Amino acid sequence: MKKSVLSLSLVASLAGTHAIASTTEMTVTGTITPYACTPTLSNNGVIDYGPIHAQTLDNFQLPDRTLTLSISCGAEAPISLIATDNRSGTASTTGDIHFGMGTYQSMPIGRYSMAFQNAQVDGQQRGALESLDGGATWKASNNVLMRDSTTAQDFRLAFGNTTPQPTTLLSATMRIQGSINKDLPFTDDIDLDGSSTIEIKYL
């Protein structure tokens, strides 16, 4: 969470005509924090494909899945989102929109992407916005793909018309699209092991 530290020192000296001059110092310190916002994902953030037979997949593409992202803020606040791939470097396709599923016998298992189109922001539908410069400028898009903050450090996702709309309650559908590495040896059971962290960034 972004923190702003406020530090102020006050020094005062008072002396009477015949008094000995003296000084005393008072220090005022504190921390100003933004309004707390809490994110939650439906199904505890778990996408479980269950047992998968590789031969039944169309071009090794996994079925699309969705989760609902909900954000509650203690007071109206302008926010954005980033995502960090906890399996960074294991995606079977290069590019910061692809998140990894771990490895099997040193081979990438697959990859997945996370996309947003719009959201309900305090009861009003708002489109998805993306920034590639840390929130300095914003671009509206019909489909914003999250980017791994490990490599795309200045990427931000938000919701609004042209700029992020401050919110107290936000609800958005996240679509997950995944695929399996076709070069895997499909002779053993292989566990998908994708993991990523979504973080709120205050603007």
N, C-alpha and C positions, 0 to 999 in steps of 0.2 A: 504494500500500500504506500502510495506517495505521501511523504511527510514534509511539512514546512515547519521549520523551527524558528520560533520567535524568541529573541534574546534582547533584553533591554537593561542597561545599567543606568541608574540614576545616582548622581553625586550632588550633595547639597552641603553648603557651608554657611553658617550664620554666625556673626560676631557682633557683640555689643561694642560700644565705644571704648570701654575699659576692659572688655573680656579677652581672654586668650583665644586666638583663632583655633578652631578645631573642625575636622571634617568627619563625615561618616558615609559609608557607601551601602547602598541597597541594590541588590540584583534581582531582577524579575525574569524568570525563565518559564518556559512552557512549550508544549508541542501542539500545533494546530493540525488536526487530521481531517480528511474529507469525510463526508457522510458515508457510513458503512453500507455497502451493497453486498448482498449475498446471492451467489449463483447456485442453481440446482439443475440437475438433469433428470428427466424421467427414467424409470427403471434403474435408478442408481447409476446411470451413465454406462450401463452394460449393453453391448450388442452381442448376442449369443446366436450364432448361426446353427448350433447343434452339429450333429454328424453330417458331413458333406461328402458325397461321392463325386470325385473329380470329373468322371465321365459324364455326369449329368449336367455339368455347368456349360452354359453357352459361351464359348470362347474364353473359358476360365474366369468369367465375370460372376461375382457374387450378387445375390439379389439385393436391391436397394433396401435400406433400413432408415428409419427416422427416429429421432429423439426430440423431446421438447425441452428447450432451454428456458428456464424462468429466472428472472433477476428481480429481487426486491431490495429497494433502497430506503433507508430511514428518512430521507428527505430527497427532494428532486435534485438529481445530479447528472451532469453530462459524463457519459462513460463510453468506453470502447472495449474491444476484446482482442486478445491474442491467443494463440495456441502453440504449445511446445510439444514436440514429438519426443516421448519418453523412450522410443526405440529408434532414435535418430541414426541415420546411416544404414538402415536395414530395408528400406523400401526397394521393391523390385523394379521401379521406374524412377529415373532421376527427375529432380524438380522439386521446388519447395512447397508445391501444393500436394505432394504425395507423402503420406505418413507410413511408417514401417510396421510390419507385423512380426518382427523378430526374425530369427534365422533357424534353419534346420540343416545340420551338417555343413555349417558355414555358408549356406545358400539363403538368400532372401526368400521368405515365405510368400510375400505378396505386398500389396500396398492398398491404401484407402485414402479417400478424400472426404472433406467435410464442407458442405455448401449451405448457404443461407440465401433466401430470396426476399423475405420481408418479416415483419414482426408487428405485434400489437404493443404499442407504446402508450401506456396509460389509456387504453381503450381505443386508440386510434391506429389504423394501419399505416405503417411507414415502411419505405423501401430500404434495401441494404445499401450501405456505403462502404467504400474501401479507401484507405489512405496508404500510400507507399512511402510517405515522408514523415512518419511519426505523428500524424494528425495535423500537419500544417495545411494541407489541402485534401479535399475529399472528392470522390467520384461516385456517382450513382451507378448501380449495376443491377440487372435482373437476376443475376446469379453470382454471388461472391463466394469464392473458394478460400477457406482459411489457408494460411501459409505458415510453415514451421518457423517459429521465431528464432530457432537456432541459427538459421541462415537468413531469413527475411526479418531482420531485427526492427525495421521501421514500418512493418505492416500493421495496420489496425483495421478492425471491422466495427462498424457502428450502424445505427438505424436512424433515419430521418428523411427529410425531403432533399435538401442540398447539403446540410450540415447535421451533425449528431444532435438529436433532440434530447434535452434533459428528461429524465424519467424517474418515477418512483416504482412502477411495475412494468416489467417487460416480459413478453412471451414470444418465442420464435421457434420455428421448426428447423431442425438441422437434418439434412439428408446425407447419409453416409453411403458412398459407393466404393466397392472394393473389388479386387481381383487377385487371383492366385498365380504365382509364378509357374508357368507351364513347363519349366525345365526341372521341377522338383521330382525326386524319385517317389512315385506314388505306390510304394510297396509297403510302407509302414504308416501308422497313424501319425499325423502331424498336427500339432496344436497351434492355432492362431494365437498370437501374443501381442496384439496391438495395444498401445496405451498412449494417451496424450492428455495434457493438462490445459484447460481453458482458464484464462486469467482475466480479471477485470483491470483495465487501465483507466484511471480517472483523468479527465481532460481539463 
